[in-house]
Amino acid sequence: MSPSLIRAAIAVSPRSLSLGEGLRAAASCAVVVALGSLLHAPILAWAAIGAFWTCLADPGGPNRDRVRALAGFALLSTAFAIIGAAAASQGWGWAAAAVFPCALIGGMAGAYGAAARQIGTLAIVVCVTAVDHSVASPAALAEFASTHLGGCLWAMLLALSIWRIHPFRPARTALATTYSGLAAMAAGMARLDSQSAPLAWARHAQRYRPAVRAAIEAARAALGRAMRGRGGLGDYAERLLVALDIAERIFGQLIALSDLRQHAGPAADRPRLQERQALRRLALTLYRRARAFDTGPGEMTTPQRSLDRLALLAAKMEGPVAAGLGRIVEEIRATGSARPAPAWDETAAVSRGIAALLAPLRAHLSPRSEILRHALRCAVATTAAVLLSHALGFSYAYWMAIATVLVLQSSVAATWPRALERAVGSVLGGGLAALLGLVLHTPLALTAAVFPLAIATMAMRQVNYGIFVFFLTPLFILVVELSQPGASEPALAWTRALYNVLGSAIGLMAGLLLWPSREGRQFRPLLAAAIEANGRYAALAFAHDGDEVAIEAARREAGLASGNAEAGHGRTMLEAWWQREALDAGLTILVLARQIAGVAGTAALHRPADTAGDAEFGRWIGAETAALAEALHQGTALPAAAPPPEGAAKDPERSRLLQEILLLRAAAGHLVPG
């Protein structure tokens, strides 16, 4: 496997750095550690760990959702802690028998969404930790469980009351990411023109379009959660919705601009320089707009000076690119005319009753369910890790099982990068812990070191998993040292590193051998969905029957389908990188689908007002792409090509679209029989 493929598998997101989240988690953890040190109560180290896990379980968003999530984690993890510790006191056979159903239940929590999946995974971690904490009496069991629950409740109190998060903070952050992505897209476009190689334009589309689309959808979801928590729309929510609607429109304009610039004829140096200056100014304007969302609830303003300069540059230019820039300026200025999204229907979003609560579980009680198969995989692998660590006589055996739980993902393509990151992060973090052990010799010094480590750990959680593990390893080693005075930090460090490597290997083997979910099986259907969605958008754009809402919805669906297919292509490369012909054909299809969307954007947004649409040509596009998508999805031979309508190639956009559909047919032929 090439180093470039490994680098692509390891995600790093610097914008996800959250110092506030790190400070809050550090306070919840370090305060309990300090209290335990002052009271000479090592048992409180378990409360500190419980508080830290609770911070990891916090999904963000409105307090209503956070209360449900954090309370659910506190109750479920405490129940798992009681079951694990009680079973461990009866012997390792009972302990393994307790781990399996707990891991199965925790894995099935994924049926309720990503936040519930995180809660279930952390609850399994609590269970395997408790299994290594045998208790001698019911009183000791009650003390252990109440200590863990107390740590969870303390973290909840800190997060929901003392150190609160603004309910629209996640939405503002998501909008800032969206506008930053739009700024980067415009800046990247400024470096290209009609003289640039087609491969450079394809890489530009592949780099920026999926990221911006994902950011827009994340902002849409964050706004939906915030409005649900607030009980509907308010003035501030409406302003955020307007900003999201403007971002969606600017995105469509930038896609059309990229198509126009790529296929524009040769231009003199001065017009090309003016276009680049205008695009750089647009990028700066969008970036300042993004910064406005990060400064606070009352600072969400439009950078008027940058807009005025951009408008002046656009007024000095001529041609369709100038017209497109002018439209973007109008979109940013005319916030009052933007269409806000409909109000959130809270009654439709809340389900009540036991039947509704159990419905997602019943829906996944099938051998074909990916969630059920992953839950079984997790239960078997976790139980095996617990039994293996006991058979080898390891101390701190739960470290190996924790690594297995956290490494194991729903697909092989997602599991092996996670295993690599955890193994490398644990080894490097173990080295840091060993160095700290050489200079920190008193409980006060160890307690003081917990605070910055907790800050760094939580702040880096969304940036990169390997960096997160790098800081997490010394944090937990110091907490264990405080709970068990006299332990050797260097020995603990290398023991944890070894256990993490072994646990990662078990998780990777389980992902490969136990009911594996192969991405390659889903790749062709994802490609088919991308072809069909982009063809539907192009059909509506060229027909141009005046239904702007339908065209905008089709453009969004095309972007989502292309993004899903590109993500599937990336996962398939990690899982079956040797299938070069199929992967290259799939990549060609994705590039052509993006180009079809670009032509459609040009047709929809830059057609002269007095030019009518072509319904016949639009129907032909829809029928041809639907036929290709059906053959690709079913794995059957491609149907015969239908002739395009007479005079279809009467303008550059139609001619280019005909050529791209022909190339699309040729690329799809490599993935189907015949």
C-alpha positions in Angstrom: 0.0 0.0 0.0 1.4 3.4 -1.0 2.4 6.1 1.6 0.0 8.5 -0.2 -2.9 6.1 0.4 -2.0 5.8 4.1 -1.9 9.6 4.4 -5.3 9.9 2.7 -6.7 7.4 5.2 -5.5 9.4 8.2 -7.9 12.4 8.6 -6.5 15.6 10.1 -8.9 18.5 10.7 -7.2 21.5 12.3 -10.4 23.6 12.3 -11.9 21.1 14.7 -9.6 22.1 17.5 -11.8 23.0 20.5 -9.9 24.7 23.3 -13.2 25.4 25.2 -14.1 21.7 25.2 -10.7 20.8 26.4 -10.9 23.3 29.3 -14.3 22.0 30.3 -13.1 18.4 30.3 -9.9 19.3 32.1 -11.9 21.0 34.8 -14.2 18.0 35.3 -11.4 15.6 35.5 -8.7 17.6 37.3 -11.0 18.8 40.0 -11.9 15.3 41.0 -8.2 14.1 40.8 -7.2 17.0 43.0 -10.0 16.2 45.5 -8.9 12.6 45.7 -5.3 13.6 46.3 -6.3 16.0 49.1 -8.6 13.5 50.8 -6.2 10.6 50.2 -9.0 8.8 48.4 -7.6 6.8 45.5 -11.1 5.5 44.6 -12.0 9.0 43.3 -9.7 8.3 40.3 -12.6 6.3 39.0 -14.8 9.3 39.3 -12.3 11.4 37.3 -12.3 8.7 34.6 -16.1 8.6 34.6 -16.2 12.4 34.3 -13.8 12.3 31.4 -15.8 9.6 29.6 -19.0 11.7 30.1 -17.3 14.6 28.4 -16.5 12.3 25.5 -20.2 11.2 25.3 -21.4 14.9 25.1 -22.9 15.2 21.6 -23.2 19.0 21.7 -26.2 21.0 20.4 -29.3 22.0 22.4 -29.4 21.2 26.1 -32.4 19.0 25.7 -30.5 16.6 23.5 -27.4 16.8 25.7 -29.3 16.0 28.8 -30.9 12.9 27.2 -27.5 11.8 25.9 -25.5 12.4 29.0 -28.1 11.0 31.4 -28.4 7.9 29.1 -24.6 7.4 29.2 -24.5 7.9 33.0 -27.3 5.3 33.6 -26.1 2.7 31.0 -22.5 2.9 31.9 -23.3 2.6 35.6 -25.4 -0.5 34.9 -22.5 -1.9 32.9 -20.1 -1.1 35.7 -22.2 -2.9 38.2 -22.6 -6.0 35.9 -18.9 -6.1 35.1 -17.6 -5.7 38.6 -20.1 -8.1 40.1 -19.3 -10.7 37.5 -15.5 -10.3 37.9 -15.9 -11.1 41.6 -17.3 -14.6 40.6 -14.3 -15.4 38.2 -13.2 -14.8 34.7 -15.7 -17.1 33.2 -18.6 -15.0 34.6 -16.8 -11.9 33.6 -16.5 -13.0 30.0 -20.2 -14.0 30.1 -21.1 -10.5 31.3 -19.0 -8.7 28.7 -20.6 -10.4 25.7 -24.2 -9.2 26.2 -23.1 -5.7 27.4 -21.0 -5.3 24.2 -23.9 -6.5 22.1 -26.2 -4.0 23.7 -23.7 -1.2 23.4 -23.1 -2.1 19.7 -26.9 -2.1 19.0 -27.1 1.5 20.3 -25.9 2.5 16.8 -29.5 1.9 15.6 -30.4 5.2 17.2 -27.8 7.3 15.4 -24.2 8.5 15.7 -24.5 10.1 19.2 -26.1 6.9 20.6 -23.4 4.8 18.9 -20.7 6.9 20.7 -22.6 6.4 24.0 -22.8 2.6 23.5 -19.1 2.4 22.6 -18.1 4.3 25.8 -20.5 2.2 27.9 -18.7 -1.0 26.6 -15.4 0.7 27.6 -16.8 1.1 31.1 -17.9 -2.5 31.2 -14.5 -3.9 30.3 -12.8 -1.6 32.8 -15.1 -2.8 35.6 -14.4 -6.4 34.7 -10.8 -5.8 35.8 -12.0 -4.3 39.1 -13.1 -7.2 41.2 -15.0 -6.2 44.3 -15.0 -8.2 47.6 -18.4 -7.3 48.9 -21.7 -5.7 48.0 -20.6 -2.6 49.9 -17.5 -2.3 47.8 -19.6 -2.8 44.6 -21.9 0.0 45.7 -18.9 2.3 46.4 -17.4 1.6 43.0 -20.7 2.2 41.1 -21.6 5.3 43.1 -18.1 6.7 42.5 -18.4 6.2 38.8 -22.0 7.6 38.7 -20.9 10.6 40.8 -18.1 11.4 38.3 -20.7 11.3 35.5 -23.1 13.5 37.4 -20.3 16.0 38.2 -19.4 16.3 34.5 -23.1 16.7 33.6 -23.4 19.5 36.2 -20.3 21.3 34.9 -21.3 20.9 31.2 -25.0 21.9 31.5 -25.1 24.4 34.4 -21.7 25.8 35.4 -19.9 25.8 32.1 -22.6 26.0 29.6 -22.4 26.1 25.8 -24.4 28.6 23.7 -27.2 26.5 22.1 -26.3 27.9 18.6 -22.5 27.6 19.0 -22.3 24.3 17.0 -24.5 25.8 14.3 -22.2 28.9 14.1 -19.1 26.8 14.0 -20.6 24.7 11.2 -21.5 27.9 9.2 -18.0 29.2 9.8 -16.6 25.9 8.3 -19.0 26.3 5.4 -17.9 29.8 4.5 -14.3 28.9 5.0 -14.8 26.1 2.5 -16.4 28.4 0.0 -13.5 30.8 0.5 -10.9 28.0 -0.1 -12.9 26.9 -3.2 -12.8 30.5 -4.7 -9.1 30.9 -3.9 -8.3 27.5 -5.5 -10.3 28.6 -8.6 -8.3 31.8 -8.8 -5.2 29.7 -9.5 -6.8 28.0 -12.5 -8.0 29.2 -15.9 -8.9 27.9 -19.3 -5.2 27.2 -19.9 -5.0 24.8 -16.9 -4.9 21.1 -17.5 -8.3 19.2 -17.2 -6.7 17.1 -14.4 -6.1 20.3 -12.4 -9.8 21.2 -12.7 -10.8 17.7 -11.8 -8.7 17.8 -8.7 -10.1 21.1 -7.7 -13.6 19.8 -7.9 -12.7 16.6 -6.1 -11.0 18.5 -3.3 -13.5 21.3 -2.6 -17.0 20.3 -3.7 -17.5 17.3 -1.4 -16.0 19.2 1.5 -18.3 22.2 1.0 -21.4 20.0 0.5 -20.6 18.1 3.7 -20.1 21.4 5.6 -23.4 22.7 4.3 -25.2 19.5 5.3 -23.5 19.6 8.8 -24.7 23.2 9.2 -28.2 22.2 8.2 -28.2 19.4 10.7 -26.8 21.6 13.5 -29.4 24.3 12.9 -32.1 21.7 12.9 -31.0 20.4 16.3 -30.7 23.9 17.7 -34.2 24.8 16.5 -35.6 21.6 17.9 -34.0 22.4 21.3 -35.4 26.0 21.2 -38.9 25.0 20.2 -38.8 26.6 16.7 -37.6 29.7 14.9 -36.5 32.9 16.5 -34.8 36.0 15.1 -31.3 34.7 15.6 -32.2 31.3 14.1 -33.7 33.0 11.1 -30.5 35.0 10.5 -28.5 31.7 10.6 -30.9 30.1 8.2 -30.6 33.0 5.8 -26.8 32.7 6.0 -27.1 29.0 5.2 -29.4 29.6 2.3 -26.9 32.2 0.9 -24.1 29.7 1.3 -26.0 27.2 -0.7 -26.6 29.7 -3.5 -23.0 30.8 -3.5 -21.9 27.2 -3.8 -24.1 26.7 -6.9 -22.6 29.9 -8.4 -19.1 28.8 -7.8 -19.7 25.4 -9.4 -21.1 27.2 -12.5 -18.1 29.7 -12.4 -15.6 26.8 -12.4 -17.3 25.3 -15.5 -17.3 28.7 -17.2 -13.6 29.4 -16.5 -12.5 25.9 -17.4 -14.1 26.0 -20.9 -13.8 29.7 -21.6 -11.8 30.5 -24.8 -8.4 32.1 -24.8 -8.3 35.5 -23.1 -5.9 38.3 -22.9 -3.6 38.7 -19.9 -5.6 41.7 -18.5 -9.0 40.0 -18.3 -7.4 36.9 -16.8 -5.7 39.0 -14.2 -8.9 40.8 -13.4 -10.7 37.5 -12.9 -8.0 36.2 -10.6 -8.1 39.4 -8.5 -11.9 39.3 -8.3 -11.8 35.6 -7.2 -9.2 36.4 -4.6 -11.2 39.3 -3.3 -14.3 37.0 -3.2 -12.3 34.4 -1.2 -11.2 37.1 1.3 -14.8 38.3 1.6 -16.1 34.8 2.3 -13.3 34.2 4.8 -14.2 37.3 6.7 -17.8 36.2 6.7 -16.6 32.9 8.2 -14.6 34.7 10.9 -17.8 36.7 11.8 -19.5 33.5 12.8 -16.7 32.5 15.1 -16.6 35.8 17.0 -19.9 35.4 18.9 -23.7 35.6 18.6 -23.8 39.4 18.3 -21.0 39.8 15.7 -22.5 38.1 12.7 -22.1 40.9 10.2 -21.3 41.2 6.5 -17.9 42.7 5.6 -19.2 45.6 3.6 -15.8 47.0 2.6 -14.7 43.8 1.0 -18.1 43.5 -0.7 -17.7 47.0 -2.1 -14.3 46.2 -3.5 -15.5 43.0 -5.0 -18.4 44.7 -6.6 -16.1 47.3 -8.1 -13.8 44.7 -9.5 -16.8 42.8 -11.0 -18.1 46.0 -12.6 -14.8 46.6 -14.4 -15.0 43.1 -16.0 -17.0 41.7 -18.9 -18.5 38.3 -19.8 -20.2 35.5 -18.0 -17.6 35.3 -15.2 -18.2 39.0 -14.3 -22.0 38.3 -14.3 -21.5 35.3 -12.0 -19.4 37.3 -9.6 -22.1 40.1 -9.6 -24.7 37.5 -8.7 -22.6 36.3 -5.8 -22.3 39.9 -4.5 -26.1 40.3 -4.8 -26.6 37.0 -2.8 -24.4 38.2 0.0 -25.9 41.7 0.1 -29.6 40.8 -0.3 -29.9 38.8 2.9 -33.6 39.9 3.2 -34.5 38.3 -0.1 -33.0 34.9 0.7 -35.4 32.0 1.3 -35.2 30.8 4.9 -35.7 27.1 5.5 -39.1 26.0 6.8 -39.6 26.0 10.6 -38.6 22.8 12.4 -41.6 20.6 13.1 -40.9 19.5 16.6 -44.0 17.3 16.9 -43.0 15.3 13.9 -39.5 14.8 15.2 -40.4 13.4 18.7 -41.6 9.9 18.9 -43.3 8.6 22.1 -44.1 5.3 23.5 -42.3 2.0 24.0 -43.2 0.8 20.5 -41.6 3.8 18.9 -38.6 3.5 21.2 -38.0 -0.2 20.2 -38.8 0.4 16.5 -35.1 1.1 15.4 -33.9 -2.0 17.2 -36.6 -4.2 15.5 -35.6 -2.8 12.2 -32.1 -4.0 12.6 -32.8 -7.5 13.9 -31.9 -9.1 10.6 -28.7 -10.9 9.4 -28.5 -8.3 6.7 -28.3 -5.4 9.1 -24.8 -3.8 9.2 -25.5 -2.6 12.8 -26.4 -6.1 14.1 -23.4 -7.6 12.4 -21.1 -4.9 13.9 -22.6 -5.4 17.3 -22.0 -9.2 17.1 -18.5 -8.5 15.8 -17.8 -6.1 18.7 -19.2 -8.5 21.3 -17.1 -11.5 20.1 -13.9 -9.4 19.7 -14.2 -7.7 23.1 -14.9 -11.0 24.9 -12.0 -12.6 23.1 -9.7 -9.7 24.2 -10.8 -10.1 27.8 -10.3 -13.8 27.8 -6.9 -13.6 26.1 -5.6 -11.0 28.5 -6.7 -13.2 31.4 -5.1 -16.3 29.9 -1.8 -14.4 29.5 -2.0 -13.2 33.1 -1.8 -9.5 32.2 -2.3 -6.8 34.8 -4.4 -3.8 33.6 -6.0 -6.3 31.2 -8.8 -3.9 30.4 -6.4 -1.7 28.4 -6.3 -4.4 25.7 -10.1 -4.8 25.5 -10.6 -1.0 25.4 -8.3 -0.8 22.4 -10.2 -3.5 20.7 -13.6 -1.8 21.3 -12.4 1.6 20.1 -10.5 0.4 17.1 -13.2 -1.9 15.7 -15.4 0.1 13.2 -18.3 -0.9 11.0 -16.0 -1.6 8.0 -12.5 -2.9 7.3 -11.7 0.3 5.5 -12.4 2.3 8.6 -10.9 -0.2 11.1 -7.3 -0.4 9.8 -6.6 3.3 9.8 -8.0 3.5 13.3 -5.9 0.6 14.4 -2.7 2.2 12.9 -3.5 5.6 14.6 -4.1 4.0 18.0 -1.0 1.8 17.9 1.3 4.7 16.9 -0.4 7.2 19.2 -0.1 4.8 22.1 3.6 4.1 21.6 4.4 7.8 21.2 2.1 8.7 24.1 3.8 6.0 26.2 7.1 7.6 25.5 5.7 10.9 26.7 4.4 9.3 29.9 7.8 7.7 30.6 9.4 11.1 30.3 6.9 12.6 32.6 7.5 9.8 35.1 11.2 10.8 35.3 10.4 14.4 36.3 7.1 14.1 38.3 7.5 12.3 41.6 4.9 13.8 44.0 1.1 13.5 43.9 0.8 17.2 43.6 3.0 17.3 40.5 1.0 14.4 39.0 -2.2 16.2 39.7 -0.9 19.4 38.2 0.1 17.5 35.0 -3.4 16.0 34.6 -5.0 19.4 33.8 -3.0 20.3 30.7 -3.1 16.7 29.4 -6.9 16.7 29.7 -7.1 20.0 27.9 -4.9 18.7 25.0 -6.7 15.4 24.8 -10.2 16.8 24.5 -9.1 19.7 22.3 -7.6 17.3 19.8 -10.5 14.8 19.9 -12.0 16.0 16.6 -8.6 17.0 15.0 -7.0 13.6 14.6 -7.5 10.3 16.4 -3.8 9.5 16.6 -3.0 12.8 18.3 -6.0 12.3 20.6 -4.5 8.9 21.7 -1.1 10.4 22.0 -2.3 12.8 24.8 -4.8 10.3 26.2 -2.2 7.7 27.0 -0.1 9.8 29.5 -3.4 11.2 31.0 -4.7 7.8 31.9 -1.3 6.6 33.1 -1.0 9.5 35.5 -4.6 8.9 36.8 -3.8 5.2 37.4 -0.6 6.3 39.2 -2.6 8.5 41.5 -5.2 5.7 42.2 -2.4 3.2 42.9 0.6 5.0 44.5 3.9 3.3 43.9 3.3 2.2 40.4 6.1 2.9 38.0 5.2 5.4 35.3 7.7 4.0 32.7 6.5 0.5 33.2 2.8 1.6 33.0 3.6 3.5 29.8 5.1 0.7 27.9 2.6 -1.8 29.3 -0.3 0.4 28.0 1.5 0.8 24.6 1.9 -2.9 24.3 -1.7 -3.6 25.2 -3.0 -1.0 22.8 -1.0 -2.6 19.9 -2.3 -6.0 20.8 -5.9 -4.8 21.2 -5.6 -2.9 17.9 -4.4 -6.1 16.2 -7.4 -8.0 17.7 -9.8 -5.4 16.5 -8.3 -5.4 13.0 -8.5 -9.2 12.8 -12.1 -9.2 13.9 -12.9 -6.6 11.3 -11.3 -8.8 8.6 -12.7 -12.2 9.7 -16.0 -11.7 11.5 -18.9 -10.9 9.1 -16.9 -8.2 7.4 -18.7 -5.3 5.7 -17.0 -4.9 2.3 -17.1 -1.4 0.8 -16.6 -2.8 -2.7 -20.1 -4.3 -2.6 -21.6 -0.8 -2.1 -19.3 1.1 -4.5 -21.3 0.3 -7.7 -24.7 1.3 -6.3 -23.1 4.5 -5.0 -21.8 5.3 -8.5 -25.2 4.5 -9.9 -26.9 6.9 -7.5 -24.4 9.6 -8.4 -25.0 9.2 -12.1 -28.7 9.3 -11.7 -28.8 12.3 -9.4 -26.4 14.4 -11.5 -28.4 13.4 -14.6 -31.6 14.4 -13.0 -30.1 17.8 -12.1 -28.9 18.3 -15.6 -32.3 17.3 -17.1 -34.1 19.9 -14.9 -31.5 22.6 -15.6 -31.7 22.2 -19.4 -35.5 21.8 -19.4 -35.7 25.0 -17.3 -39.5 24.9 -16.7 -39.2 27.7 -14.1 -39.3 25.6 -11.0 -36.3 27.0 -9.3 -37.0 25.1 -6.0 -36.9 21.7 -7.8 -33.7 22.6 -9.6 -32.0 23.7 -6.4 -33.2 20.5 -4.6 -31.9 18.4 -7.5 -28.5 20.2 -7.3 -28.3 19.4 -3.6 -29.2 15.7 -4.2 -26.6 15.5 -6.9 -23.9 17.0 -4.6 -24.8 14.5 -1.8 -24.8 11.6 -4.2 -21.4 12.5 -5.6 -20.0 13.1 -2.2 -21.2 9.7 -1.0 -19.8 8.0 -4.1 -16.4 9.7 -3.6 -16.3 8.7 0.0 -17.2 5.1 -1.1 -14.3 5.3 -3.6 -11.9 6.3 -0.9 -13.0 3.5 1.4 -12.8 1.0 -1.4 -9.2 2.1 -2.2 -8.3 1.3 1.4 -9.9 -2.1 1.3 -9.1 -3.3 -2.2 -6.4 -1.0 -3.5 -5.2 -3.7 -6.0 -8.4 -3.5 -8.1 -6.9 -0.6 -10.1 -9.1 -1.0 -13.2 -12.4 -0.8 -11.4 -11.1 2.0 -9.1 -9.9 4.0 -12.1 -13.2 3.5 -13.9 -15.1 4.6 -10.8 -12.9 7.7 -10.4 -13.5 8.6 -14.1 -17.3 8.3 -13.5 -17.1 10.6 -10.5 -15.1 13.2 -12.4 -17.6 13.1 -15.3 -20.6 13.3 -12.9 -19.0 16.5 -11.3 -18.5 17.9 -14.8 -22.2 17.2 -15.7 -23.2 19.1 -12.6 -20.9 22.0 -13.7 -22.6 22.1 -17.1 -26.0 21.9 -15.5 -25.1 24.8 -13.1 -24.0 26.9 -16.1 -27.3 26.1 -17.9 -29.4 26.8 -14.8 -27.8 30.0 -13.5 -26.3 31.7 -16.5 -28.9 31.2 -19.3 -30.1 34.5 -20.7 -33.5 35.5 -19.4 -35.1 35.5 -22.9 -33.8 32.0 -23.7 -36.3 29.1 -23.3 -35.4 25.7 -21.9 -35.3 22.5 -24.0 -37.7 20.0 -22.5 -36.9 17.3 -25.1 -33.2 17.5 -24.5 -33.8 17.4 -20.7 -35.9 14.3 -21.0 -33.2 12.6 -23.1 -30.5 13.4 -20.5 -32.7 12.0 -17.7 -33.5 8.8 -19.6 -29.9 8.2 -20.7 -28.4 8.7 -17.3 -31.1 6.7 -15.6 -30.5 3.8 -18.0 -26.8 3.9 -17.3 -27.4 4.0 -13.5 -29.8 1.1 -13.6 -27.4 -1.1 -15.5 -24.5 -0.2 -13.2 -26.7 -0.9 -10.1 -27.9 -4.2 -11.3 -24.6 -5.3 -12.8 -26.1 -5.9 -16.3 -24.9 -5.0 -19.7 -25.4 -1.4 -20.8 -28.5 -0.8 -23.0 -28.1 0.6 -26.4 -27.6 4.4 -26.5 -30.7 6.4 -27.5 -30.0 9.0 -30.2 -30.0 12.6 -28.8 -32.7 15.0 -30.1 -32.1 16.6 -33.4 -29.9 19.8 -33.1 -28.9 18.9 -29.5 -25.4 20.1 -30.0 -26.4 23.7 -31.0 -24.5 25.4 -28.2 -21.3 24.7 -26.3 -23.1 23.5 -23.1 -25.2 20.9 -24.9 -22.2 19.8 -27.0 -20.1 19.3 -24.0 -22.8 17.5 -22.1 -23.2 15.0 -25.0 -19.5 14.3 -25.0 -19.5 13.8 -21.2 -22.4 11.4 -21.3 -20.6 9.4 -24.1 -17.5 9.2 -21.9 -19.6 8.2 -19.0 -21.0 5.3 -20.9 -17.5 4.2 -21.9 -16.3 4.4 -18.2 -19.4 2.5 -17.0 -18.6 -0.3 -19.5 -15.6 -1.3 -17.4 -17.8 -2.1 -14.4 -20.5 -4.2 -16.0 -20.5 -7.4 -18.2 -20.1 -7.1 -21.9 
